[in-house]
């Protein structure tokens, strides 16, 4: 389920990138983005007993107020969803209906979304009172590798409210700490700088010294994070994809043991897009990544004779994605990662060629 959900999220990410600027109304965002999101979680959007549109409940003196969707699982109202236009940046003021409905219905999870960002709320602080801060935020602008596993807990097939509530507090604390760490790492506070200076410098700190430490600390944090990410990615790729004995005819033979090879986040993201395209036709686990010093190869069945695509992302100016017809590689310039979706026909044609699939 996690792999299937991850593939669907990549498709939603593509849809969001293509259409978000056109979705200026709430109804447009609901139809184009939110309904497919609900479907991705396994709910039948065409079953009004399961996905209730324009859910209405009288709340105190407020009569006839509506929440955009209510999800019913095993006959029990479980999730409330409030939608806003994609052009609006979400704010707590947009959740007034959710606050009122949360206190008067049995739902324990509420989602506020504009189709791009999904904010998940519960009552981790006071029972039956929706928290003012979400415990989980999903952004279609940048899906994290951990997001599918978390999101799977809200799928129809695995929904367990007790487990969700038990994890909500931890996820909320984690999310808040992440935000504060990101702020601290991007712009170290005076307290943080002072703490680090106390560990490394015994003299009296003047303004010039503080400025020097501030700049050095910012640079060191960025370098440390980049190096740790590259180390983990390279290590994981080398373990999962050992160098093969057979080298494709005409291909570069610099598939080394990983020395000097850095697999970037863009290469990983590019691989995920190609994998999502292929997943419509074959098991996505058959699509593998193997990096080299000159290009990043995407292979079918981890076989160098079955190159599905190549990512030429090493140039500081122009990046290319290579597609194949037979042994011939055609390089296509890409300005953004989403441009890879435009190569879907070529990638699928190559997949049919490699896997002996009949023409469409």
N, C-alpha and C positions, 0 to 999 in steps of 0.2 A: 504493500500500500504506500509506503513512504516513497519508493522510487516512482510509482505511478503518479503520486501527488506532486512530486518534484517536477516531473515532466509537464504536468498540467500547469504548474505555476510558471514555468518558463514560457509556455504558450500564452498565459495571461499577461506576463511581462511584455511579450511581443505585442499583444493586442493593445495594452496600455500605452506603450511607446508610440504606436501608430495612430491612435485615435484620441488621446487625452485632450489635445488642443481643440478638438471639434466638439467635445462633450461639455457644452456650456450650461446645460440644464440638469436638474436632479434626475428627471426621467431618463435622459440620454445616458447618464452615468449608470443608472440602475440597469437599464436594458443591455448596454454594451459591456459593462465591466462587473457589476455586482452580481447579477444573475449567473453569469458563467463562473464566478467565484463560488457561489453557493452550490452550483452543479459539481464543481471540482471536489467539493467536500462530500459528495455522494448523495445530496438531497435532490428530490424530484421537484423542480420548480413549477411543474405543471400539475402538481397534486396539491390542491388548496387545503387538504387536511394535513399536509406535511410542511409546506411553505405557504404561510398565510400572508398575502399582500394586504397592505393598508389595515394592519391589525388595530382594532379599536377596543378601548376599555374606558369606562367612565372613571375618572380619578378626581375624587373630591368634588369641587365646584367646576372642574374642567370636564366638560361634556363633549364626547365625540372626538377627542384627540386621537391621532393615529400615529403608529410607528410603522415604518415602511414595510418591514417583514418580521414575522415571528416564525421561528422554526420549532416544530412539534416533533418530538422523538418518543416513540412508544406511547403516544397519546398524551404526553406531558409537555407543556410549554417550557422550552429549555433555553432558547437564545432569542434575544431581541436585536434587530438591526435597524439603525437609523442612517439614512443616506443623504449626502449633500452633493452639489455639483463638483466636478473634478477641478474646476477653476478656483474653488474655495479652499483655503488652508484651514484645516480642522482646528476647532477651539472648543473648550468645555462649554461655552455658551450655546453651542449647537446641539448639546445633549440634554436639553431640558425635558423633552418627552421621555427619554430613557431614564432619567432620574426619577420621574414620577411613576412610570410604569414598573420600574425595578422594585419599588417599595410596595406595590399592590398586586403584583403577579408572582407566580412561583418560579419565574425565570431567574437563574443565578448568573447568567453570562449576558453581557450586552456589548454590541459592536457598533462603533461610530466610524463611518467611512465616507470617503469621497470617490471611491473606486480605485484610488491610487494608494492611499494609506488606510490601513485597517487598525483601529485602536480597540483592544479587548479590555473590558472592565468586569469587575466582580465586586463582592462585598468583603474584602479581606480585612477591613478595619472595623466596621460595625455591621452586624447582621441586618440584612434587608435594606441596607443603605449603600447605594452605588458609590464606589471610591471616586475621588476626584482625579486620580491618576490611573492610567491604564496599566495592567500588569504585563501586557504583551503588545508590541506594535509591529505590524507587518507592512513593509513598503515595497510596492511594485517597481520602484525606482532602483532598488538594490536588494534583491532577495539574498539573505545570508544562508550559508550552508546548513545552519542549525534550524532554520525556519520550517522546512517541511516536517521534521520530526515533531516539533511543537504543535504545528497546525493540525497534524494528524489526530491529535487528541480531541479536536472539535468535529471530526468527520462523523457522519451518521453511523458508520460501521463500528466505530471504536469510542463513541461518546460515553464518558463516565464522569458525571458531575462531581463525584466525591474526589476522584483523582485530580480533576482540574482545579478544584478549590484548594486541595492540599498543596498543589504546585504553584498556585497563583501568587501566594505571598513571596515565595522564593524567586519566581520570575520577575515580580515587580521590583524587589530589592535589587536583583541583578541588573534590570533595565535602568534603574535610577543610578546605580553605581557606574554602569557603562557610560551614561550621559555625563556624569561628573568627571570620570576618568578622561573621556574624550575632550572635555573642556580643559582639564588640567594639562593634558598632553599637547593640545594645540596651542594653548596660551598659559604656561605655568604661572600660578599665582605667586604672590610675594611670599606667602607662608611656605609654599613648596620649595621655592628658590632658597629661602632662608634655611630650611631644614637640610637641603643638600649641601649648602655652603658649610653648615655646622659640622658636617661629616668629613669635609675635604679641606677646609681652610681654617687655620687657627688664628689668623690676624683679625683686625677690626674691619668690618665690611663697610666700604663707602659706596656711593652711588655708582661709580664707574665699575667697581668690582661686581656689584649686584647685576648690572646690565650685562657684563661679560658672562656671568654664570647663567643668566636668563637665556641668552642667545645660545650658549653651548648646550644647555639643558634641552632646549627645544630641538636642536639639531640631533643630539644624542638619542632622544626618545624616538624621533622619526627613523633614524638609522637602525636602532635596536629592533623596532617593530618590523621594519622591512626585512631585515636579516633573518629574524625568527620565522617570519612567514615563508620566506624563500627556502630556509632550511627544512621546514616541515613539509612543504610541498615537494621539494626535490627528494627528500627521504621517502615520502609516501609513494611517489611515482616510481622510484627505483626499486622499491620492494614489490610493488604491484606489477611492474612491467620490466622484468629483466631483459637484457639485450638478447635478441634472438640469434640463432645460428645462421639463418638464411637472410640475406640482404636482397632487397628488391633490385632487379636488373635496372641499371640506369640511375639508381637512387644513391644519394650521398651515403657514405659508410661511416659518418662521424657520430653514430649513436654510441656515445661513450658511456662510461660507468657513472656519469653524473658530475664528474669533476668540471667545474667551470660553467655548469649549466644552471640557469636560474629560470624556473617556470613562473611567469608573472601571473597576476590576478586576471589580467585581460586574456591571457592564453587559456586559463582555466574557464573563464566566462565564455570565450569563443568555442571551446570544446563543448560546453554544456548546450550551447545553441545548436551546434551540429548534431549532438546526441539527441536533442529534443526533436529535430527534424527527422532523424532516422527512426526515432521511437514509434512513429506512426506505421512503420513497416516491419521492423524487427525488434527483438528484445533489446532495450537500450544498454543492457549490461554487455552486449557483444561489441559495442562501440567503445574503443579504448583510446587513451592518450599516451603518447611517448615523445618526450622532448629531446632535442638535440641542440648542438651549438648553432646550427644554421637555420633550423625551422622546428616547428612543433607539429608532429605528425598525429593525425587522427586515423586510426586503423579499425578495420572490421576484424573481429576475432583475434585481435592482438597479433596480426600477421602482416609483416612488412610487404608482402606481395598483394595486400588488399588495402592500399591507401585510399581512404575515403575523401580526405581533404588534408591540406597543409596550411598552417598559420605562419605566415612570414611577418612577424611582428617585431623583429629586432631593429629595423631601421628607425632612426629618430624622426624621420620626416614622413615617409609613406609606408603604409602597411598593406599587405596583400593577403588574400585567401586563395589558395590554389585548389582548383577542382580538376578532375581527371576524366579523360575519355580514352580508354585503353591505357597505354603508357604515357600518353601526352598530358602534360600539366598545363592548365591555363590559369594565369594569375589575374585576380580581380582586385583592384584597389578598393579599400574600405575606409571610409572616413569615421564611421562609428560601428560599434559591435553589432547594432541592429541591422546594418547593411548585409550581414551574413544571411539574414532571412531571404534576401532577394536572390540568393544562389540556391534556393531550395530545389528548383527543378533540376539543376546540374547535379546536386548532391544525391537526390533521389534516383536520377538516371544512373549514376555511378553505383549506387547501392543495388539497383536491379541488375546491373552488369556483373557485379561481384557475387551476388547471392543467387544468380540464376532465376530471378523473379520474372514472371511474364510481364509484358508491357501493359500499361493501364488501359 
